[in-house]
Amino acid sequence: MRDMIRALKARWQLSRRLEPREFLSMAEEIQTMARSAARACPPHTELQSAIQRIHDDAEALARRAVAPDFRRLPLQERMILRQGLVQSRRQLLQSMQCVPSPTRLLQ
């Protein structure tokens, strides 16, 4: 009985993480992070183009998440999309840490 309840609880939590509004929230967060990273990053660099690609992908996913047919995507595909968002977030955090500081003086 306990195992069945745990399995149902795990399934319920997974389905909540894969809801369209969760994707929309994560995509909006990534877009905001990408805009901040783009401002901090030197222009016309490879890093700048990678940040722009991440922003564009998050924007496309946000549009897709609000579409009515998003709920009909298979669970496995939504899991892959979520993993992609998590990976994009991680890449943005790394890129923001690699950006040189605008001044040589410590504040």
C-alpha positions in Angstrom: 0.0 0.0 0.0 2.8 2.4 0.9 4.6 1.7 -2.3 1.5 2.4 -4.3 1.0 5.7 -2.5 4.7 6.7 -3.1 4.4 5.8 -6.8 1.2 7.9 -7.1 2.9 10.8 -5.3 6.0 10.6 -7.5 3.8 10.4 -10.6 1.8 13.4 -9.5 5.0 15.5 -8.8 6.4 14.6 -12.2 3.2 15.6 -13.9 3.2 19.0 -12.1 6.8 19.6 -13.3 5.8 18.9 -16.8 2.7 21.2 -17.0 2.7 24.0 -19.6 2.8 26.7 -17.0 6.0 25.3 -15.5 7.6 25.4 -19.0 6.4 28.9 -19.5 7.8 30.0 -16.2 11.2 28.3 -16.8 11.3 29.7 -20.3 10.6 33.3 -19.1 13.3 32.9 -16.4 15.8 31.7 -19.0 14.9 34.6 -21.4 15.5 37.1 -18.5 18.8 35.5 -17.7 19.8 35.5 -21.4 19.0 39.2 -21.7 21.2 39.9 -18.6 24.0 37.8 -19.9 23.9 39.4 -23.3 24.2 42.9 -21.7 27.2 41.7 -19.7 28.9 39.8 -22.5 31.2 41.6 -24.9 29.5 42.1 -28.3 30.2 40.0 -31.4 31.6 37.0 -29.6 30.9 33.3 -29.8 29.5 33.5 -26.3 27.1 36.2 -27.4 25.8 34.1 -30.2 25.3 31.1 -27.9 23.4 33.3 -25.5 21.2 34.6 -28.3 20.5 31.0 -29.5 19.4 30.0 -25.9 17.2 33.1 -25.7 15.5 32.3 -29.1 15.0 28.6 -28.1 13.4 29.6 -24.8 11.2 32.1 -26.6 10.1 29.4 -29.1 9.4 27.0 -26.2 7.3 29.6 -24.4 5.2 30.1 -27.5 4.8 26.3 -27.8 3.9 25.9 -24.1 0.9 28.2 -24.4 -0.4 26.3 -27.5 -3.3 24.0 -26.7 -1.6 21.0 -28.3 1.4 21.2 -25.9 -0.5 19.0 -23.3 -0.9 16.3 -26.0 2.9 15.9 -26.3 4.1 12.5 -25.0 5.5 12.6 -21.4 8.9 11.5 -22.6 9.1 14.4 -25.1 8.1 16.9 -22.4 10.8 15.4 -20.1 13.4 16.0 -22.8 12.2 19.6 -23.3 12.5 20.2 -19.5 16.0 18.7 -19.4 16.9 21.1 -22.2 15.6 24.0 -20.2 17.6 23.0 -17.2 20.7 22.5 -19.3 20.2 26.0 -20.9 19.9 27.6 -17.5 23.1 25.9 -16.4 24.9 27.1 -19.5 23.7 30.6 -18.9 24.9 30.6 -15.4 28.3 29.4 -16.5 28.5 32.0 -19.3 27.7 34.7 -16.8 30.5 33.6 -14.5 33.0 33.6 -17.4 32.3 37.1 -18.5 35.1 39.5 -17.7 34.4 42.3 -15.3 33.8 45.6 -16.9 36.5 47.3 -14.8 39.8 46.2 -13.3 39.0 47.8 -10.0 37.3 45.7 -7.4 34.2 47.4 -6.0 
